[in-house]
Amino acid sequence: MKHKPDDRRDNVDILQENINNTLENIRLAEETMSESDNEEMNQDIAAKNQRRKEALKNMRHEIKDEAEAYERGYDD
């Protein structure tokens, strides 16, 4: 089986889409929390949103890395 070469040209677009989806998930989760009186569920959602925010930070860092790699022509 022949392997495809690494094509990183759309990595930033994919990362940005993931960021947008994660932001939407955070928004929806916060909306759910505001409508719920279930403290245990709200704590679980808050913890999950904290992990999502950490993931956002990592994705933004990865976008920066990809932009720098693009400027270098993806040479490592």
The 8 nearest C-alpha neighbors of each residue, nearest first, counted from 0:
[[1, 2, 3, 4, 5, 6, 7, 8],
 [0, 2, 3, 4, 5, 6, 7, 8],
 [3, 1, 4, 0, 5, 6, 7, 8],
 [2, 4, 5, 1, 6, 0, 7, 8],
 [3, 5, 6, 2, 1, 7, 8, 73],
 [4, 6, 7, 3, 2, 8, 73, 10],
 [7, 5, 8, 4, 9, 3, 10, 73],
 [6, 8, 10, 9, 5, 73, 65, 11],
 [7, 9, 6, 10, 11, 69, 12, 65],
 [8, 10, 12, 11, 7, 13, 6, 14],
 [9, 11, 13, 7, 12, 8, 14, 65],
 [12, 10, 14, 13, 9, 62, 15, 65],
 [13, 11, 15, 9, 10, 14, 16, 8],
 [12, 14, 10, 16, 15, 11, 9, 17],
 [15, 13, 17, 11, 16, 12, 10, 18],
 [16, 14, 18, 12, 17, 13, 11, 19],
 [15, 17, 19, 13, 18, 14, 20, 12],
 [16, 18, 14, 20, 15, 19, 21, 13],
 [19, 17, 15, 21, 16, 20, 22, 14],
 [18, 20, 16, 22, 17, 21, 15, 23],
 [21, 19, 17, 23, 18, 22, 16, 24],
 [20, 22, 24, 18, 23, 19, 17, 25],
 [23, 21, 25, 19, 24, 20, 18, 26],
 [22, 24, 26, 20, 21, 25, 27, 19],
 [25, 23, 21, 27, 22, 26, 28, 20],
 [26, 24, 22, 28, 23, 27, 48, 29],
 [27, 25, 23, 29, 24, 28, 30, 22],
 [28, 26, 30, 24, 29, 25, 23, 31],
 [27, 29, 31, 25, 30, 26, 24, 32],
 [30, 28, 32, 26, 31, 27, 25, 33],
 [29, 31, 27, 33, 28, 32, 26, 34],
 [32, 30, 28, 34, 29, 33, 27, 35],
 [33, 31, 29, 35, 34, 41, 30, 28],
 [32, 34, 30, 31, 35, 29, 36, 41],
 [33, 35, 31, 32, 30, 36, 29, 37],
 [36, 34, 32, 37, 33, 31, 41, 38],
 [35, 37, 38, 34, 32, 41, 33, 40],
 [38, 36, 40, 35, 39, 41, 32, 42],
 [37, 39, 41, 40, 36, 42, 35, 43],
 [40, 38, 42, 41, 37, 43, 44, 36],
 [39, 41, 43, 42, 37, 38, 44, 32],
 [42, 40, 38, 44, 43, 32, 39, 45],
 [43, 41, 45, 39, 40, 44, 38, 46],
 [44, 42, 40, 46, 41, 45, 47, 39],
 [43, 45, 47, 41, 46, 42, 48, 40],
 [44, 46, 42, 48, 47, 43, 41, 49],
 [47, 45, 49, 43, 44, 48, 42, 50],
 [46, 48, 44, 50, 49, 45, 43, 51],
 [49, 47, 51, 45, 50, 46, 25, 44],
 [48, 50, 46, 52, 47, 51, 45, 53],
 [51, 49, 53, 47, 48, 52, 54, 46],
 [52, 50, 48, 54, 49, 53, 55, 47],
 [53, 51, 55, 49, 54, 50, 48, 56],
 [52, 54, 50, 56, 55, 51, 49, 57],
 [53, 55, 51, 57, 52, 56, 58, 50],
 [56, 54, 52, 58, 53, 57, 59, 51],
 [55, 57, 53, 59, 54, 58, 60, 52],
 [56, 58, 54, 60, 55, 59, 61, 53],
 [59, 57, 61, 55, 60, 56, 54, 62],
 [60, 58, 62, 56, 61, 57, 55, 63],
 [59, 61, 57, 63, 58, 62, 56, 64],
 [60, 62, 58, 64, 63, 59, 65, 57],
 [63, 61, 65, 59, 64, 60, 11, 66],
 [62, 64, 60, 66, 61, 65, 67, 59],
 [65, 63, 61, 67, 62, 66, 68, 60],
 [64, 66, 68, 62, 67, 63, 69, 61],
 [67, 65, 69, 63, 68, 64, 62, 70],
 [66, 68, 70, 64, 69, 65, 63, 71],
 [67, 69, 73, 65, 71, 70, 66, 64],
 [70, 68, 72, 66, 73, 71, 67, 65],
 [69, 71, 67, 68, 72, 66, 73, 65],
 [72, 70, 68, 69, 73, 74, 67, 75],
 [71, 73, 69, 70, 74, 68, 67, 75],
 [74, 72, 68, 69, 71, 75, 70, 7],
 [75, 73, 72, 71, 68, 69, 70, 67],
 [74, 73, 68, 71, 72, 69, 67, 70]]
